[in-house]
Structure formats: C-alpha cells, structure tokens
C-alpha cells in the first residue's frame, strides 16, 4: 500500500454529474481525483443511455426497411446481422471513452481505476484494478455511485443467469424468444428493439398496466403500439417460477388473473427497477446515512449527513436520468461558489425511446389529483398533426394540463419527435408563459411542433376544473 495522498477533491464514480464536477474542480486549480471501477464516463456512454439508443436506432432501420413497400420502395429479403449491430455500438462506445480520457487529461483530473471504500471520514481506500491499494484523503468527498439492475426474488430467476440491460446490449446473436420481466422503460425499449430485429418477444408486467406511473390513456396507447409490433403483453402477471439457462432454454410459470400460463423461451431480460450501489462502500459506518431503500440521505443541496461530503445522481435518490445527474452537478457547483441552488421544484423532462417515443414533463392527471391541483386538460391525436400525413407515423396523442393562472403545468406526447416537441413546452413552462402564448405562436409548417397550436387551441376556456 502506498502512502496516503491528499486531494482537495475526491469523486467516487465517473458518471455524468461526478465527471463534470471533477473536471470543473480540476480546472479551477484544485487537486482532483476520480475513482472509477469500470465504466470510464459512467454507465450512460458505456452500457445505458447512448448504447441502447444506438441499437434502438438500428432496430428502427430494420423496421423501416421491412416496411419500405408501403412507401413505394421495393426491397429484397432482409436480415439482421447482430454482430454488426453490436460492432457499430461498440465503436461509438470506444469513441466516447476516448473523448472522456482526453477530458481527464485536459482538465488535469487524475483518473484512478479501482474499487473504492470509505475507511474513515473523507478517507478512501482504493483496491486498484491492476493490483495493489491506494489511500486518498479528501478535503471534499463526492459520491457518484450510481445504481444497478435489480433482480427480483423470483424462484429460479437468478439461477437462469438472466440478461440485464448490459448483457442485452452486447448480444451478437438474435434470441429466438426473449421473455422480458418488467414493463417499464428498459423492458419496453429493448423489447421493441429485439422484436424489430426479428425475435419473438413476451413482456410480463406485474402491474395492471404498462408504465404504471403514467396516466391510463398513456399506458393504453403504449400497449397498443407494442402489440401492433407483434409483442405479447401479459398484464397483472406474476412469474412464480423460472428454470433453465438464459441463452439456451428457459421455462417460466406465470400466474395471471384467469389462470396460469407456461412460457417457453430462449432468453430472459430482467427490467424490474434499479438498486443503488451503496452496499459495502463503508458509508453508514462513517456518518453517511442511507435511507430505508439504500439511497444516500441528502438535503436539497445534495449534502449528506457527513461534513464536506456530497452525493450526486441516482445514488442520492435523484430521478434516474443522465440530465438530472448533470443538473445535480450544477446544484453543487453553484452552492460551492456561494450561490443558492436546490433540487426542489425543478422540472424533470424525460423521454422513452420506443417508436413512437413517449415524452413527459410536469404533472400527469393522476398527480394533479393527488396534489389537489385544479387543471384544464386538452388533447390532440397525433394523426391530426399535418406532418404525419407526410410520414404515415400517426400513432399517439398530445395532452396538456393548464392551471388556474393559465400556465402550463404538465405535458405528455406519444408520437414522432416527442422529445423535441417537449423541449418547446418545457421552455414555455420555465418562462412561465400562459398557454395562449404557445397556442398563438407562429410555428413552422409542416412540423410535429406545429401541433402545439391545435393542442392548446383545444384547451377549454374559463376557470379550471379538477381532473
């Protein structure tokens, strides 16, 4: 073991918020080190956001080619080479890792590859990946530990060695029948992608609806979209037992409201939530309290219960999006500079990249009811947007919620370019504009955003009413 080394800043984890904080601190003249177990740049560029969207795009190309005849384009037989799909994704990841390494070098941040554990207040021991250990003493310690895929305690599930999002994005073969446990973001995105690559896909959802946190109309529309792709969806379904080996043959016994069903498949993907990477890191032993669910307890400035220790991103219970981890960095940066910025009341946009995508910001109708917020609601079928007449992408709808003061309090869209359209609504919400400003805006024709004119034109007039 080398002698302890003193740093102004030590960051455990190189995810979005952690790496930007480290680069900022190092460029500000502070001696800074980042400890990373494996994924340089964090999970987003390596095994989560960008790799999944890379392969989802490939699946979309396969889908477009297979339906080219509807657009007057004649093609021959098509096939999917999963080895090339994965090779394209890996090249992107390699390029992103190289970019991150350049940023570490340019900023002056020291990147240390190994497993970190807190062994004393603001003191970190690192078991180096290439052997040996180091001890780092931090003036300020930042925890950017992330999460990992949860494996539910279903009898036999762990033993079949199921895929998680990481393994599913590295398959160089096409599963004959992919059984997906979980009907949330990961399950739907990857389930639809593999269906479009050519796999048979079954999604098993324990709840009554897909995307159970969304309004029923959103859940129902998404179910119809994935079923139209030929995906089997089992709702209110509980996996009682599973056996076999994922990648070869698996058998799942599923209990449903109308009885039991046995599924025979080749692969299992578990997409049933995330667990924080806070176990066996020495946190609670050194004054860094955890919540009942294992997340690091923080205040609205992301300060932990230990002096000069902060937590960033998913491990702090922040919404599990890369763009929120980046905003966590801004909160900490600005407060350290003497400002006052918190995590309270921030707008959290998000987008699920099925085809067509689902994008939402602000309150849903259910959340408005739960919070006692009186709203008016307007909807517009995506097929009413003239842009869809040129693309034939007509599935989905837009929905907006407006409060008593005529300001927009929520928006959801299922349809082409939903994430981009959402950004326009988000800016209007941040500017606290009345919905009429969007209704009467001159928007480019023919675009999907143009539909916002008609959507807000459908808003009922007069005083707000409870949903």
C-alpha positions in Angstrom: 0.0 0.0 0.0 1.3 3.4 -0.9 1.4 6.4 1.5 -1.9 8.3 1.8 -2.2 11.1 -0.7 -4.0 14.3 0.0 -6.5 15.8 -2.6 -8.7 18.8 -2.5 -11.5 16.8 -4.2 -12.1 13.1 -4.5 -15.1 11.8 -6.5 -16.1 8.2 -6.3 -17.7 7.3 -9.6 -17.3 8.8 -13.1 -20.9 9.2 -14.0 -22.4 12.3 -15.6 -22.5 14.6 -12.5 -19.3 13.3 -11.0 -17.1 13.7 -14.0 -18.3 17.2 -14.8 -17.8 18.2 -11.1 -14.3 16.7 -11.2 -13.3 18.5 -14.5 -14.7 21.8 -13.1 -12.8 21.5 -9.8 -9.6 20.5 -11.5 -9.8 23.4 -14.0 -10.4 25.7 -11.0 -6.9 24.7 -9.7 -8.0 22.0 -7.1 -6.1 18.8 -6.9 -8.8 16.3 -8.0 -9.1 12.6 -8.3 -11.9 10.4 -9.7 -12.1 6.7 -8.7 -13.9 4.5 -11.2 -14.5 0.8 -11.1 -15.0 0.1 -14.8 -17.0 2.4 -16.9 -15.0 5.5 -17.9 -17.5 8.3 -18.2 -20.2 6.3 -16.3 -22.9 4.0 -17.4 -24.6 6.3 -19.8 -22.0 6.3 -22.6 -21.0 2.7 -21.9 -23.9 0.5 -21.1 -27.1 2.5 -20.7 -28.5 5.6 -22.5 -26.4 6.0 -25.6 -25.7 2.3 -26.3 -29.3 1.5 -26.0 -30.4 4.3 -28.3 -27.7 3.3 -30.8 -29.1 -0.2 -31.0 -32.7 1.0 -31.0 -31.8 3.2 -34.0 -30.5 0.1 -35.8 -33.8 -1.7 -35.0 -35.7 1.3 -36.4 -33.8 1.0 -39.6 -34.6 -2.7 -39.8 -38.3 -1.8 -39.3 -38.3 0.9 -41.9 -36.6 -1.4 -44.5 -39.1 -4.2 -43.8 -42.0 -1.8 -44.4 -40.4 0.0 -47.3 -43.1 -1.3 -49.7 -45.7 0.9 -48.1 -43.7 3.9 -49.3 -43.3 2.7 -52.8 -39.8 1.4 -52.3 -39.1 -2.2 -53.5 -36.6 -4.2 -51.5 -35.5 -7.8 -51.4 -35.3 -10.1 -48.5 -33.7 -8.5 -45.4 -31.8 -10.0 -42.5 -30.2 -8.5 -39.4 -26.6 -9.1 -38.5 -26.5 -8.7 -34.8 -22.7 -8.9 -34.8 -22.6 -5.7 -36.9 -25.3 -4.0 -34.9 -23.1 -4.6 -31.8 -19.9 -3.6 -33.6 -21.5 -0.3 -34.5 -22.5 0.3 -30.9 -19.0 -0.7 -29.6 -17.3 1.7 -32.0 -19.5 4.5 -30.6 -18.6 3.5 -27.0 -14.9 3.4 -27.8 -15.1 6.8 -29.3 -16.8 8.2 -26.2 -14.3 6.6 -23.9 -11.5 8.2 -25.8 -13.3 11.5 -25.6 -13.6 11.1 -21.8 -9.9 10.2 -21.4 -9.0 13.4 -23.3 -11.2 15.4 -21.0 -9.5 13.9 -17.9 -6.1 14.7 -19.3 -7.0 18.3 -20.4 -8.6 19.2 -17.1 -5.8 17.8 -15.0 -8.1 15.3 -13.2 -6.4 12.1 -12.1 -8.4 9.0 -13.0 -7.9 6.1 -10.8 -9.3 2.7 -11.8 -10.4 0.5 -8.9 -12.9 -0.2 -6.2 -13.3 2.5 -3.6 -14.3 2.1 0.0 -14.6 4.8 2.7 -12.4 3.7 5.6 -12.5 6.9 7.7 -14.1 10.4 7.4 -13.2 11.7 3.9 -10.7 8.9 3.6 -10.9 6.4 0.7 -9.1 3.2 0.1 -8.9 2.0 -3.5 -8.3 -1.6 -4.5 -6.6 -0.9 -7.8 -7.8 -2.9 -10.9 -4.1 -3.6 -11.8 -3.2 -4.7 -8.3 -2.3 -3.0 -5.0 -4.1 -0.4 -3.0 -4.1 3.4 -2.5 -5.4 5.6 0.2 -6.8 9.0 -0.7 -7.6 11.8 1.8 -10.1 14.3 0.5 -10.8 17.8 1.5 -14.2 17.3 -0.1 -15.7 14.0 -1.0 -18.3 13.5 -3.7 -20.2 10.2 -4.1 -21.5 9.4 -7.6 -22.1 5.7 -7.1 -24.9 5.0 -9.5 -27.3 2.0 -9.5 -27.5 -1.4 -10.9 -30.3 -3.6 -12.3 -32.4 -5.2 -9.6 -33.1 -9.0 -9.7 -36.5 -9.7 -8.1 -36.6 -12.6 -5.7 -38.4 -14.9 -8.1 -37.6 -18.6 -7.5 -35.0 -19.7 -10.1 -34.6 -16.3 -11.7 -31.0 -15.6 -10.5 -30.0 -19.2 -11.3 -31.0 -18.9 -15.0 -28.4 -16.0 -15.3 -30.8 -13.6 -16.9 -29.8 -10.7 -19.1 -29.9 -7.1 -17.7 -29.7 -4.0 -19.9 -25.9 -4.5 -20.0 -26.0 -8.0 -21.4 -28.9 -7.4 -23.7 -26.9 -4.6 -25.4 -24.0 -6.9 -26.0 -25.7 -9.8 -27.7 -24.2 -10.7 -31.0 -27.0 -13.1 -31.8 -30.7 -12.8 -32.1 -32.8 -14.5 -29.4 -35.5 -16.8 -30.7 -37.9 -15.8 -27.9 -37.0 -13.1 -25.5 -39.0 -13.1 -22.2 -38.9 -9.6 -20.6 -39.7 -9.3 -16.9 -40.9 -5.8 -16.4 -43.0 -3.4 -18.5 -41.1 -0.1 -17.8 -38.7 1.9 -19.8 -35.9 -0.6 -20.2 -38.3 -3.5 -20.9 -40.3 -1.7 -23.5 -37.4 -0.1 -25.3 -35.3 -3.2 -25.6 -38.3 -5.5 -26.1 -39.5 -3.5 -29.1 -36.0 -3.3 -30.5 -35.5 -7.0 -30.4 -38.9 -7.6 -31.8 -37.9 -5.4 -34.7 -34.7 -7.2 -35.1 -36.7 -10.4 -35.5 -37.1 -12.0 -32.1 -40.4 -13.2 -30.6 -40.9 -11.1 -27.5 -43.1 -11.5 -24.5 -43.3 -8.8 -21.8 -44.5 -9.8 -18.3 -45.7 -6.9 -16.2 -46.8 -7.4 -12.6 -49.0 -4.3 -12.5 -52.3 -3.8 -14.2 -50.7 -1.5 -16.8 -47.5 -0.9 -18.7 -45.8 2.3 -17.4 -47.8 2.2 -14.2 -46.8 5.7 -13.2 -48.3 7.2 -16.2 -52.0 8.1 -16.8 -54.1 5.2 -18.1 -54.5 6.7 -21.6 -50.7 6.8 -22.0 -50.4 3.2 -20.8 -53.1 2.0 -23.1 -51.7 3.7 -26.1 -48.2 2.3 -25.5 -49.7 -1.2 -25.1 -51.4 -0.9 -28.4 -48.2 0.3 -30.1 -46.1 -2.5 -28.9 -48.8 -5.1 -29.5 -49.1 -3.8 -33.1 -45.4 -4.7 -33.4 -46.3 -8.3 -32.5 -45.2 -8.2 -28.9 -47.1 -10.4 -26.5 -48.0 -8.4 -23.3 -49.1 -10.1 -20.1 -50.5 -7.7 -17.5 -51.3 -8.4 -13.8 -48.9 -11.3 -14.3 -46.6 -12.7 -11.7 -43.6 -15.0 -12.5 -43.9 -17.8 -9.9 -41.0 -19.9 -11.1 -38.4 -19.9 -13.8 -35.9 -22.6 -14.8 -33.3 -23.3 -17.4 -30.5 -21.1 -18.6 -30.8 -17.8 -20.4 -29.3 -18.0 -23.9 -30.3 -21.7 -24.3 -33.8 -22.5 -23.0 -36.0 -21.1 -20.2 -39.4 -22.1 -18.9 -41.4 -19.5 -16.9 -44.6 -20.3 -15.0 -46.7 -17.2 -14.8 -49.8 -16.6 -12.7 -52.4 -14.4 -14.3 -55.9 -13.3 -13.3 -57.5 -16.0 -15.5 -55.1 -18.8 -14.5 -51.6 -19.9 -15.0 -49.5 -19.9 -18.2 -46.2 -21.6 -19.0 -43.8 -19.7 -21.4 -41.0 -21.4 -23.2 -38.3 -19.1 -24.4 -34.6 -18.9 -25.1 -33.6 -15.7 -23.2 -34.7 -13.7 -20.2 -34.3 -10.0 -19.8 -34.9 -8.6 -16.3 -36.0 -5.0 -16.4 -37.6 -4.6 -12.9 -36.0 -1.4 -11.5 -32.7 -0.3 -10.1 -30.8 -0.7 -6.8 -28.3 1.9 -5.5 -24.6 0.9 -5.4 -24.3 1.8 -1.7 -23.6 -1.5 -0.1 -20.2 -2.4 1.2 -18.8 1.0 0.5 -18.3 2.0 4.1 -20.8 4.8 4.1 -23.0 4.3 7.2 -20.0 3.3 9.3 -18.6 6.8 8.8 -21.5 9.0 9.3 -23.0 8.9 5.8 -26.6 7.9 6.4 -28.7 5.9 4.0 -32.5 5.8 3.5 -34.6 2.7 4.1 -34.2 1.9 0.4 -30.5 2.2 0.5 -30.1 5.6 -1.2 -27.7 8.2 0.3 -29.7 10.6 2.5 -29.2 14.2 1.3 -30.7 17.6 1.7 -31.9 19.8 -1.2 -28.3 21.0 -1.7 -27.2 17.3 -2.1 -25.2 17.5 1.2 -25.0 14.2 3.0 -25.2 13.8 6.8 -21.3 13.8 7.0 -19.4 17.1 6.8 -17.9 18.0 3.4 -19.5 15.0 1.7 -22.0 15.3 -1.1 -23.9 12.7 -3.2 -24.8 13.0 -6.9 -27.3 11.4 -9.2 -29.1 8.1 -8.8 -27.4 7.0 -5.5 -28.7 10.2 -3.9 -32.3 9.3 -4.9 -32.3 11.9 -7.7 -34.6 10.9 -10.7 -32.7 8.3 -12.7 -31.8 10.3 -15.8 -28.4 11.5 -17.0 -29.7 15.0 -17.5 -30.7 15.1 -13.8 -27.2 14.0 -12.7 -25.8 16.8 -14.8 -28.1 19.2 -13.0 -27.0 17.8 -9.7 -23.5 18.9 -10.7 -24.8 22.4 -11.3 -26.5 22.5 -7.9 -23.3 21.6 -6.1 -21.1 23.8 -8.3 -23.2 26.9 -7.7 -23.6 26.4 -4.0 -19.9 25.9 -3.5 -19.4 29.2 -5.3 -21.6 30.9 -2.8 -24.9 30.8 -4.7 -28.2 29.3 -3.6 -29.5 26.5 -5.8 -31.5 23.5 -4.8 -33.1 20.3 -6.2 -36.6 21.5 -5.2 -39.2 22.2 -7.8 -37.1 21.5 -10.8 -38.8 20.5 -14.0 -37.8 16.9 -14.9 -38.3 16.1 -18.6 -38.0 12.5 -19.7 -38.4 10.5 -22.9 -38.9 6.8 -23.5 -37.4 5.9 -26.9 -39.8 3.3 -28.2 -41.2 4.1 -31.6 -43.0 6.4 -31.5 -41.4 7.8 -28.4 -43.1 8.9 -25.2 -42.1 12.3 -23.6 -43.4 13.9 -20.5 -42.8 16.9 -18.2 -44.6 18.3 -15.2 -47.8 16.8 -13.7 -49.9 14.0 -15.1 -53.6 14.0 -14.5 -53.2 11.4 -11.7 -50.5 13.6 -10.0 -52.7 16.7 -10.3 -55.5 14.9 -8.5 -53.1 13.6 -5.8 -51.7 17.1 -5.2 -55.1 18.8 -5.3 -54.2 20.9 -8.3 -57.1 22.0 -10.4 -56.4 21.9 -14.1 -57.9 22.1 -17.5 -56.9 19.3 -20.0 -56.6 19.4 -23.7 -55.7 16.5 -26.0 -54.9 16.2 -29.7 -54.5 12.9 -31.7 -51.1 12.8 -33.3 -52.7 12.0 -36.6 -54.3 15.4 -36.5 -50.8 17.0 -37.0 -50.4 17.5 -40.7 -46.7 16.4 -40.6 -48.0 12.8 -40.0 -49.8 12.9 -43.4 -46.3 13.0 -45.0 -44.7 10.3 -42.8 -47.7 8.0 -42.0 -46.5 7.9 -38.4 -49.9 8.5 -36.9 -49.9 6.6 -33.6 -50.2 8.6 -30.3 -51.5 11.8 -28.9 -50.6 15.0 -27.2 -52.0 16.1 -23.8 -51.5 19.4 -21.9 -52.6 20.4 -18.4 -53.1 24.1 -17.6 -53.6 25.6 -14.1 -55.8 28.4 -12.7 -53.3 31.0 -13.9 -53.3 29.7 -17.5 -49.8 28.5 -17.1 -48.8 25.0 -18.4 -48.3 22.5 -15.5 -48.0 19.3 -17.5 -47.5 17.9 -20.9 -47.2 14.4 -22.4 -46.8 13.3 -26.0 -46.7 10.0 -27.7 -45.6 10.5 -31.3 -42.7 11.2 -33.7 -40.1 13.7 -32.4 -41.9 13.7 -29.0 -38.7 14.6 -27.1 -38.0 17.5 -29.3 -41.6 18.9 -29.1 -41.4 18.5 -25.4 -38.4 20.9 -25.2 -40.6 23.7 -26.7 -43.2 23.2 -24.0 -40.5 23.0 -21.3 -39.1 26.4 -22.3 -42.6 27.9 -22.1 -43.1 26.4 -18.7 -39.7 27.7 -17.5 -40.6 31.1 -18.8 -44.0 30.8 -17.0 -45.8 31.8 -20.2 -49.5 31.4 -20.4 -50.6 28.6 -22.7 -52.1 31.1 -25.1 -48.6 32.2 -26.0 -47.9 28.7 -27.4 -51.4 28.5 -28.9 -50.8 31.7 -30.8 -47.2 31.2 -31.7 -46.2 31.1 -35.4 -44.7 27.6 -35.7 -43.0 26.1 -38.8 -45.2 24.1 -41.1 -45.2 21.2 -41.5 -43.5 20.0 -38.3 -44.7 18.0 -35.3 -44.2 21.0 -33.0 -46.9 22.8 -35.1 -49.4 20.5 -33.4 -48.9 22.6 -30.3 -51.1 25.3 -31.9 -54.0 23.0 -32.2 -53.4 21.2 -28.9 -53.6 24.5 -26.9 -56.4 25.7 -29.2 -58.4 22.7 -27.8 -57.9 24.0 -24.2 -61.3 24.6 -22.5 -61.9 28.2 -21.6 -62.9 29.6 -18.3 -62.0 28.6 -14.7 -60.0 25.4 -14.2 -61.7 22.2 -13.2 -60.5 19.2 -11.2 -59.5 16.2 -13.3 
